[in-house]
Structures are given as C-alpha cells and as structure tokens.
Amino acid sequence: MAHILAIDDDDAMLVLIKNTLQKDGHDVTCISRITEGLKNDLSFYDLILLDVMMPAIDGYTFCREIRDFTDCPILFLTAKSLEQDVQFGFSVGGDDYIRKPFSIVELRARVNAHVRREQREKTKGFSVGSVRFLLVKKEVWAADQKLPFTKSEYEISLLLAGNHGQIYSKEQIYENVFGYDKESDISAITEHIKNIRKKLAAAGLSPIETIWGIGYRWNNI
C-alpha cells in the first residue's frame, strides 16, 4: 500500500482516481486546490498525482516549489502533449506524465510501477516540514541552507525527525544514537539538543519541543 496525494480541480476526476487506486489497496488523499501550507505535509506521501492546469498556481510551478520538500514520484495529469511541455515538466522535477483522457488501466499501471520502484530503491532522503535530510551525504538542509551539524547532532536530529511526533527520553536518544558501549554521557544529550536548536533557529525553525519530565519531540512544522 502507498499513501498517494491527488491534486486536481476536477472533482469528478478525483473521485475516479480515488475509487480506482483504492482497489489496489492504496490510501488516497484528494485535494481540489493548492493551499499555502500544503508543502509542509508532503513527507507523508509516497506518490503525488498533480494536475497541470490548476487555478491560482499551476502544477509546474507547484512541482518546482515542493521538490525541496519531497523526493517522492510526481506524476503530472495533463491534456498537454507537446514535446516541449513534457520536457518542461521533467525539468521542474516531474517523474512521469499521464495524459488526459486516460484509461483506468493506464492510471493503475503507471502508479503501481512507480510505487514498486520506490519500494525497491533505498530512499536517498526525506523531508519533515521545512527540513530535509540527505541520507547518503548525511546532511541536513533548511530551504537552500545547509545546517552545520556535527555527526552526533545529525544522528540525534535524524532519530527525532525520522520519527516525528514521537517522544524520546534522553536515555532513549542516547541508546539509539550512541549505544551503551560508547563513551558518552546521557547529560550530553541536553547540550546536543541545545546546539541543534540553535542551528535550526538560525534558519528560522524550531521543530524540537521539550515535553517536560519526559523528553523531546520533533514536530512537523
């Protein structure tokens, strides 16, 4: 099963997409207009179906804007078929096209092909809100700014952000990041968190919440 986001201003099209893909066991969220805060919730989805001809903001523009927030496949839904339109869509971060009108068979085949590919490939990164983690490079980015995390700060942030919404005590963070066979001190977690927060704050972000008497939680903001 995959979590799929479908964005189209045609309600009938959204109903068709949802009914079709749910039969394959996918969880489908349908949205008829693009809102300002939508980009902050994209880390939840495994694939996005995006109509090109949207009011207010077109699909190409939105795709370009969200590529720093998600690396999941983005499939354009479009009546445009000119080669330059296809090339432009790929240049702004699209992965594939489904040309309207399309058949149910084609929709299922293209979506499921991309879902299978994503499940086979190890993810190279993920985003939580405005913060993006590049797993291969072990880097953390906020918008276009690379955050100067140390190795320990990176690992702690990766643990919390990768399980955003879950509360971790200092002991749990220490055990997951350092292991009990390492030379460290649980009290050092407090200092690491302080440094992480300082670097995030410099980028205008404060996703780490202190749950007094329990531990810390990374919120999706």
LINJO-V178839 format. One record per backbone hydrogen bond with DSSP energy under -1.0 kcal/mol. CO is the residue of the C=O (numbers start at 1). NH is the residue of the N-H. E is the energy in kcal/mol with one decimal. If there is no record, write none. Layout:
CO/NH/E + CO/NH/E
This chain:
2/27/-2.4 + 3/46/-3.3 + 3/47/-1.2 + 4/29/-3.0 + 5/49/-3.2 + 6/31/-2.8 + 7/51/-2.5 + 10/14/-1.9 + 11/15/-2.1 + 12/16/-2.1 + 13/17/-2.6 + 14/18/-2.7 + 15/19/-2.6 + 16/20/-2.2 + 17/21/-2.6 + 18/22/-2.1 + 21/26/-1.8 + 22/25/-1.8 + 27/4/-3.1 + 29/6/-3.1 + 31/8/-1.9 + 35/38/-1.2 + 37/40/-1.3 + 38/41/-2.0 + 42/45/-1.6 + 47/5/-2.3 + 48/75/-3.1 + 49/7/-3.0 + 50/77/-2.6 + 52/54/-1.7 + 52/59/-2.7 + 55/57/-2.9 + 58/62/-2.2 + 59/63/-2.5 + 60/64/-2.2 + 61/65/-1.9 + 62/66/-1.9 + 66/69/-2.2 + 66/70/-1.4 + 73/48/-2.5 + 74/95/-3.1 + 74/96/-1.2 + 75/50/-2.8 + 76/98/-2.8 + 77/52/-2.2 + 78/100/-2.7 + 82/86/-1.9 + 83/87/-2.6 + 84/88/-2.1 + 85/89/-2.2 + 86/90/-1.9 + 87/91/-1.9 + 88/92/-1.4 + 89/94/-2.4 + 90/93/-1.2 + 96/76/-2.6 + 98/78/-1.8 + 103/107/-2.2 + 104/108/-2.5 + 105/109/-2.3 + 106/110/-2.7 + 107/111/-2.3 + 108/112/-2.5 + 109/113/-1.9 + 110/114/-1.9 + 111/115/-2.3 + 112/116/-2.4 + 113/117/-1.9 + 114/118/-2.3 + 115/119/-1.9 + 116/120/-1.5 + 117/121/-2.1 + 124/135/-1.3 + 126/133/-3.2 + 128/131/-1.9 + 131/128/-2.9 + 132/141/-3.0 + 133/126/-1.8 + 134/138/-1.4 + 134/139/-1.8 + 139/134/-2.8 + 140/147/-3.0 + 141/132/-3.1 + 142/145/-2.0 + 145/142/-2.8 + 147/149/-2.2 + 150/154/-2.7 + 151/155/-2.4 + 152/156/-2.4 + 153/157/-2.4 + 154/158/-2.8 + 155/159/-2.1 + 156/160/-2.4 + 157/161/-3.1 + 158/162/-2.2 + 161/164/-1.5 + 163/166/-2.2 + 168/216/-2.9 + 169/173/-2.3 + 170/174/-2.6 + 171/175/-2.5 + 172/176/-2.4 + 173/177/-2.5 + 174/178/-2.5 + 174/179/-1.8 + 179/182/-1.5 + 182/184/-1.1 + 185/188/-2.0 + 186/189/-1.7 + 188/192/-2.5 + 189/193/-2.8 + 190/194/-2.0 + 191/195/-2.4 + 192/196/-2.6 + 193/197/-2.7 + 194/198/-1.9 + 195/199/-2.0 + 196/200/-2.4 + 197/201/-2.8 + 198/202/-1.4 + 200/203/-1.1 + 200/205/-2.4 + 201/204/-1.9 + 207/219/-3.2 + 209/217/-2.3 + 211/214/-2.6 + 211/215/-2.1 + 215/211/-3.1 + 216/168/-2.8 + 217/209/-3.7 + 218/165/-1.7 + 219/221/-1.6
